[in-house]
Amino acid sequence: MNDDQPTGNPWVKSLLVWGGIFLALLMVVSMFGSRGDVGQAIRYSDFRAKVAEGTVAEVQVGQDRIVGKYKNGDSFSTVPIPNDTSLPQLLQEHDVSYAGRAPEEPNLLLYILVQALPFILILGIAFFALRQVQKGGGSGAMGFGKSKAKMLTERSGRVTFDDVAGIDEAREELQEIVEFLRDPGRFSKLGGQIPKGALLVGSPGTGKTLLARAIAGEAGVPFFTISGSDFVEMFVGVGASRVRDMFEQAKKNAPCIVFIDEIDAVGRHRGHGLGNSNDEREQTLNQLLVEMDGFEANEGIIIIAATNRPDVLDPALLRPGRFDRQVVVPVPDIEGREKILAVHMKKVPLAPDVIPRVIARGTPGFSGADLANLVNEAALLAARRNKRLVAMQEFEDAKDKVMMGAERRSMVMTEEEKKMTAYHEAGHAIVSVNEPASDPIHKATIIPRGRALGMVMRLPERDSYSYHRDKMLANLSVAMGGRVAEEIIFGHDKVSSGASSDIQYATGLARNMVTKWGMSDKLGPLQYEEQQEGYLGMGGSNRTMASDETNKLIDSEIRLLVDTAHKRATEILQTQSEKLEQLARALLEYETLTGDEIKQLMETGELDRPEEPRGPARTNPVNGSSIPKAGKRFSGGPAPQGA
């Protein structure tokens, strides 16, 4: 074992020290409190009997104690009865040598020690507790002003830039900081100065914290990590004290890197609070601004911060000299998703049919965290199915679970509810197929998933970075397709609440088109709503910047867009009523259809696929794959009675 490593708990060591002090005090008390060798204590009646027997040699008689010795040399002591005048005569009759015993003087030191011992113990315990609190990182009353920053030392599980994929531009910008720390002369000889700070900006799960860990693994310099919320306390001035303490620690270890996660917790705009309610946060921010770039320069300290809310940060925090670089960490494109999948798949035994490119193509909009979760879910599914390798089927099932939620096959639905759900989802699918600007259908199902009774999942063919008007109008029509199908098949009075989420989506999309994106001919390309923070910066809402008459016009334009989409969906479904019947009956038969199967059914009116197993699926004992039942052809014919 390494001799430099601590060999015990510091709490145990402190307790042993104080226990030793306590025992030493007891020894001192016992030493000063000793009254000499007084021998065995006996009763006074026994003492008189011993004298009468002639076994007592000599005694010393005092007012409160008689001490003596037997003829065999043993000592004894007893407490006399007051005013016993017969004792001297008894001693003389039996030839016992006796003398008087002077009263003992009180020991002043003993008295002081005995009286002070409880207070010494109380003070010792209090000092011990406060000392431990101060050592514990400032969690108690004596350590409020101590920084909670922790130095990251990853001896195992070290993360490097090789573990970061899909965000090449962000990685390159941060690699330059690492290179500067390794070889500052290469840049300084041309007049370049080391950046003082870098702000990582991106959606949740895109890899901001992972990038910071990679910098820690690559730089080879001390790396302190802290959360923005660790600065803010209920007492004014504590946050500023913690900022000062953090930079003092960093100066002692310069050159070093300080990583502040979720900096928006302390770096929000100043002046948004009411009265003095935000003094603590603003004082903390002011101290952070001064420490980063104030009167005294902090050479060799690089601040790296991460946030997904750059819009709420104070402008003084974002200026050059504090955060010289704002590194955007975006959601990865298809190339990035493929690289991220390759990183996470290294730890998973894959079957030969797994193609990361295909999975990446079917996961648009997934962040790095989403893809890591996808690989993990696929591995869990394979383990649940007792497979040795994770196959493509597990990845497809995991993707459906992540996108649409877990299947709720235990949920019991009546035949009427299943029929309505089938026509509802068929309505969405038919409108989507007939809208050229709509994304292709990935899968349609009437199996309850998550909070939905059924779902039509559409996926774009490629990554898109802008949202066009024709696609928005197509999405509005697709959203109305389920409600329109219910109206056509079951009638106005039998329309269900299943379209509530569709209506909510359509209303929100239409409102954004009118108030934010300038897609109303009557209102023109103006913004009528803006995002604002809620009370004291908590939450957020949309604030309308328009007069009452303009608000009425906004409402009428939103209504016009949704009504137009409703009419468009009605026209499509009325002209495609036969295909609506076919698709609904196919969903009732198979419960889940892929996009290719829906396309085949729309083009040929028939569908060839293995029969969906009813009950537990049979598995191949060799490789664990499912064995389909005999193939079955679905042919669209006359609609069943009552459909």
N, C-alpha and C positions, 0 to 999 in steps of 0.2 A: 504494500500500500504506500502511496505517496505521502511522505512526511509533511508536505506543505498543505495537505487537505485537512479541513477541520475534522476532528475525531469525535465530536459530540454536539448535542443540542445546546446552544448558548443559554437557553432558559434553564436547563439542568445545571450547567456550570454556575450560573448566578445563584441558583437555589443552594448549591453546595457551599458556595462562599458565605452566603448569609447564614446558613445552618452552622458553619464553623464558628462564625462570630458569636452566634447565640450560645453555643456550647462553651466558648471561652468565657463569656459573661457569667454563665452558671458556675463555672469552675472558680472564678474570682469570688463570686458570692459565697460559695461553699467554703473557700479558703478563709475568707475574712469572718465568715460566720461560725467557724469551728471554735468550740469552747474547751478544747483540750481533751484528754483521755478521761472521760467520766465513767467508762465501763458500762456494765449491764444495769439497766433500770429495773428496780424491784419495788414492790409495795412497801409502805412504811411498817405495816404489821409484820411482814416477812423480815424486815431489817431488825426489828426488836427481837424477833425469835432467834435470828442468827447471833445477835449479841448475847442472848441468854444461853445459847448453845456453846459459846466460847470460841466461835470460828472467826470472829472479826478481830483484826489486829489493830487498826487505827481508822479514825474518821476525821473529817473536817466539816464542821457544822456551820452552815450559812442560813440566812433568813429564808431563802427560797429553795435551797438544795443542800443535801448532805452527800458528800463524796467520801468513799472509803475504800479500804483494801481488806481482803480476807487474809488469813494466815498463810494460805497457799500462794499468795501474790496476785490473785485476780482482783480487778477493780469492780466497783458497783456504785450506783447512785440511787437516790430516792428523794421524794419531796416530803418534807416534814409537816406534821400537824402544827398549826400555830399554837403558841403558848403551852407547849408540852414541857412542863417544869420537871417532870420525872426522868427525862432522858439523861441528864448529867449523872444522877445517882446510879441509874442502870449501867452506864458506861464504867463508873468507878468500881461497882461491885464485881464486874467481870474483867477488870484490868485491861480495858480498852483505852489506848492512847487517843486523846481527842484534843482538837484545837478549833478556834474560830475560823470562819472562811469570809474573807473580805468580799463585799458586793462587787459585781463586775461592772466596769464603766462601759456605757454605750459606745459602739463603734460608729463614728460619724461617717466614714467612708462606706461602711456596710449599709447604713441607713439611706445614704444618698443613692447608692446603686439599686437597692431594693425599690425605692420610690420612683426612680427614673427608668427602670427597666421596661415597663409597659410603653412609655412614650418613645423610648429608643426603638422598640420593636415596630411601633406604628410608623415612625419616620423612616425606618429602614424599608418596610414594605412599600410605602409610598414612593420612596426614591427608586426602588427596584422596578416598580411598575412603570413609572414615568421614563426611566432609562430604556426599558424595553420598547415603549411606545415610540421613542425617538429613533431607536434602531430599526423599527418596523416600517420605515418609509413614510412617516408623517401622517399616520392614520389617526392619531390622537391629538389631545389638546396641545401638547408641547411640540408637535410636529406638523401643524397645519401648513406652515410656510415651506416645508420641504418638498422638493420636486418628486413626482412619482415616475419620472422617466427611468426606464430600465435599459441597461446595456445588454444588447443582444449578442450572445456568444453561442453560435450553432456548431457545436462539435459534431453532432449527428443530425442528419436531415438537412444538410446545408443546401440552400437553393442558389442556383447560378442562372446566368442569362440563357444557358442551354435549356433550362426548364420553362422558359417563357417563350411562347410561340403565338403567332397570329397578330402581333402588334409590333411589327418590325420598326416602324418609324419612331415610336415612343422608346423602344429599347435602344435604338441608335443614339438618341439624344441623351439618354441617361448613361450610356456607355462612355460618352465623352467626359462626363463628370468623374467616372471611375478612373479613366485614363489620366485626367488632370491630377487626381490624388496620387496616382502611382508615379507620374513623371511630370511635376509642375514646371520644370525647366523647359520642357519642349514647347510649352505655350507662353510662358512668361518672357522668353527671349525675344518674342515678336510683339511684346507689349500687351499680351492677353492676360486678363485677370480671371481667377476662378469664380464661377457663378456663385452667388450667395444663396440662392434658393431656387427650387423647381417645384411648381404646383402641378400635381397630377389630377387631371379633370376627366371624368368619364362616368358612364352609367354604372349602377351597382352590378358587381360581378364581372367587370371587364378585366380585372387583374391589376388594379392600382397597388394594393397591398403586396401582391406577389412580386411586382416590379421592385418595390422597396426592399423586400427580403432578398431579391436577387442582387441589388446594389450592396446590401450588407455582406452577402456571400462573396462578391467579387472584389470589393474595394480593399479589404484587408486592413481597415482602420476601425476604431471604435464606432459603434452604431447604437445610438440611443433611440428608443421608441416610446411614444406616449400618445394618448388619445386627447383630442381637444376638450372632451368633457372632464378630464382629470384636472383641469385648471380651475374650473368654476366651482365655488362653494357658496354657502349661504352667508358667510362672513365677508364683508368688504375688505379688500386688500390681500386676501389669501392667494387669489389667482396670480396677482402681480408678484407676490413673494415667491411663488412656485416658479414663475417664468425666470426670475433672477437666479434662483437656485439652480434651475436647469442649465442656464447658460454658464454659470460658474463651474458646474461639473464638466460641461463641454469644453470650456477653456483649458481646464486641467488636462484634458485628453486630446487637445487639438494636434493635428488635423483630425476631424471626426465628422460624422453625419448625424443629424437629429431628424427623426421622422415623426411628424405630427399627423395622425390619422383623424379623419373627420374634423378638419380645422374649422368648418362652418359653425361648430358648436361655440367657438369663442371668437371667430373672425367676422361676425355679421356686421352689417352697416351700423355705424354709430348714430345715435340720435333718434332711433325708432321707438325707444321705450317711453313710457309715460312717467314723468316725475323722476324719482331717484331709483326706480325699480330695476334699472339695468346698470347701475353704477359699477357693480362688481365685474360684470362681463366687459364693460367698456374700459375700466381700469386695467383689466388683464390684457385686453387688446392693445391699449396704449403702451403698456410695458413691453409687449411682444414687438411692437413697431420700433420702439427705441432700441431694444436689444439687437434686432436684426440689422438696422441701419440708423444708428443714432450718432451722438457726438463721439463716442468711442467705437472704433471699428472692431468687429470680432473676426479676426483673420483666422482662416483655416476651419471655420464652422460652416457647414453647408446644411441648410434647412430644406427638407423635402416634405411636402404636405400633400394630402389627398382629400378630395371632396367630390361629391356628385351634385353640389349646388353652388357652382361658381357665381351665379347671378346674385346671391345674397351676401357675398364677401365685400368688405369695405374697400373702396378704391385705393386707399393708402397702403393696403396690404399687397395689392397687385402690381404696384409700380415697379419698374426696374430699380435694382439696388436692394430690393427685398426678395421678391420672386422674379428673378430675371427671365425665367422661362415658364411658360404654361404648356405643359405636355398633355396633349389630348390622347386619351386612351379609349379608342372607339370600340364599338361592337364589331367583331371580326367579320370579314367578308368570307366567301366560299374558300379561298385559298388559306386564309387564316384559320377557319374552322377545321379544315383538313389537317393542318399542322398541330392544332390544339388536340384534336382527337388522337393523332399519332403519339403525342406526349403522354396522354392519359391511358392509351391502350397498351403502353409498354408493360404495365403491371398486370395485364389481363391476358389469360390464355385464349387466343382467338381461333375460331374455326377458319378453314380455307375460304369460305364463301363471304367473309367480312371484307367489304370494300369501303374504306374511310371516305373516299370521294363521293360515293352514293349517299352515305349518311350526311356528309357535309352539305350536299345539294338539297337534302330534305329537311334541313334545320336552319332556315333563314331567320335572322334576328336573334339567334342564340348567343349568349355571352359565354365567356370562358367557364364561368361557374355552372351555367346551364349544361354545357357539354360535359363537364366533369361529372355532374349529376346524372346525365344520360348514360355515360359509361358505367357508373356505379349501379344504376338501376338495372342495366342489362346484365351485369355480373350477378346481381342478386336474383334476377329471374332465372338465370342459368343454374344457379345453385339450388333454387327452389325446385327446379325440374330435374335435379340429380344429373346434370350434364357435366362433363369434364372440360368442355370448351364452350366459349360464348359465341353463338352463331348469329347470322344476320337476322334471323327471326326474333331473337331476344332484343336486338337493337331496335327493330321495327316496333315491337311491343312496348319497349321502354320509351320510345319516341312518342307513341300514342298516349302512354300514361302521363308523360311530362306535359304534352300539349293539351290533351283533352281531359286529363284526370283519370283516376283509377276506375275500372269497371265496377258497377254495383249490380252484379248478377243476382244477388240475394234479394234485391228489391222486387216485390211482387206488383205487377201491373195487370190491370184487367185487359181483356181483349179490345174493348172500346178505346182505352187509353193507348194501347200499342198501335191500334189502327190510326188514331189521330196523330200520334207522334210520327208514324211512317209517312202519312200524307204531308205533314208539316215539313219534315226533312226533305221529302221528295220535291216539295215546292221550292225550297232553297236551291236544291241541286239543278232542277230544270231551268230556273232563271239564270243560274250561274253558267250553265252550258250554253245558253242562248245569248249571253252578254259577251261580246268579243273582248271587252276590256277587263273582264273579271279574271282573277287568278284561277288556274286549273284546280279541279277538285282532287284532294289527296285521299279522302276517305269519308264515307257517310255511314252513320250507325244509329240504330234506335236502342242500343244498350245504354242505360243510364250511366253517365260518367260525371264524376264530380257533383255539381249541383244541377246539371242539365239532364233532361230525360232522353235527349238525342242530340246529335251534332253532325254538321257538315263541315269538315275541315278542308280549307283551301290553302295551297302553298304556292308562292310565286315561283316562276321558272328560273329567275335570276335575282341577284341582290338589286334592290332599287333604292335610290337615294333621294327621290322626290316623289310627290304624290300628285297625279294629274287629275284634271277635272273629269275626264271621261271615266276614269277608274272610280272616282268618288261616286259619280252618278250610278255606275254599275253596282257598286257596293250597296248603295241605297236600295236599288231594285232587288238585289239578292236578299237584303235584310227583310224586305216586305214580302218575299216569296212565301215564307211559311204561313204568315197570317192570311194571305190571299188564298192559298191552297185550302185552308180550313174553311174559309168563306164559300169557296166554290163547291167543295165536296159535302160539307156538313150543314151549310146554311148560316145565316147571320146570327141566329139565336144560339147556335152551338159553338161559337168561337170561344176558344179557351184562353187562359192567361199564359200559355206557353210562349207567346211572342213578346213578353214583357222586356226581356233583355234585348231582343231585336229592335223594339221600339226605342229603348233607351239609347242603343248604339246609333240608330238612324237619326234621332233628334240631336245627339251630340255632334255627329258628323255634319249635319246640316247647319247647326249653329256655328261651328267653326268655319264652314265655307262662307257664311254670310258675314260674321263679325271679325274674323281674323285673317282670312285668306283672300278677301275681296272678290268673291265669285258670285256676287249678286249684281245683275245689270242695273237694278234700281238704286242700290246703295253705293255702287262703285267700289273702286279699289282702296277702301279706307278700313282702318282698324277701329272697331267699336268696343272691344273688350281687351283687357290686359290682366295678366296674372299678378296677384298681389299676395303679400304675406298676411297671415291672420293676426289676431290680437297678440301683441307682444312677440311677434315672430313665430307664433305657434300655428301650424297648419297653413292653409292657403285657399284662395277662392278667386273667382273671376269677377272683375269689377267692370260694369258697363259704363262707358263714357259716351252717353247719348241722351238726348232729350226724350220726353214722353212720346212725342209724335214719331221720332226715329225708332224708339223701342217698339211701337206698334207696327211700323214698317218692317222691322227686323223679324218680329213674330210672324207677320204675313209671308215674308220671304222664306222663312224656315218651313212654314206650313205648305207653301207652294212646292218646295223641293221634295218634301216627304210625300205629298199627294201625287206629284208627278211620278215618283218612284212606285207608288202603289198602283197607279194606272198602268205603268209599263209592265209591272209584274202580272197584273190581271190580264193584259193583252197576251203576254207570252203563255201563261198557263191555260187560258181559254183556247188558244190555237194548238197547244201541245197537250191537250187533255188526255189523249190516249197514252202518250209517253208518261204522263204523270201517274196514270193508273198502273202501267207496267212497272215503273220504278218503285211505287209504293208497295205493290205486291211482292216484288223482289226483296225489298227491305223486310217485309213481314216474314218472308221465307228464310232469308239468310242472316238477317239482323245487321250485318256489316258488309258493305261493298266498297271496293277500292275505286279510285278514279278511273282506271283502265276498264274495270268491269262496268261502270256506269256508262262510259263512252261506248263500249261494245253493245250494251243494251239499247242505247239511244240510236245507234246506227243500224243494227240488225234486228232488234226486237227479241233477241235470244241471248242467253248467257250460259256458257259452259264452265262449270267449276265443280270441284268435289263437294259432296253433300256436307253441310255443316254438322258436326257431331252433336247429337242431343244427349247430354250427360257427360260422364268422364271420357276424355279422349284416350284412345289406345296408343301406346308408345312402342317404338322399336327397341327391343332389349339390347341391341348392339350399340347404337349411337344416341338413343334417347329421343329421336325425332318422332313427331306425331304421325300416325298412320291414318290417312283419310279413308273415309268410306267410299263405296263405289261412286264413280262419277255420275253427275245428274245434270240434265239439260233443263234450263228454265226457258219456257217459251211464252211470249206474251200472247194471250188469246183473249176471248171475251171476259170482261170483268165479272168477278163473282157477284152473286146476288147480294144486294145491299151495300156494295162497296161505294 
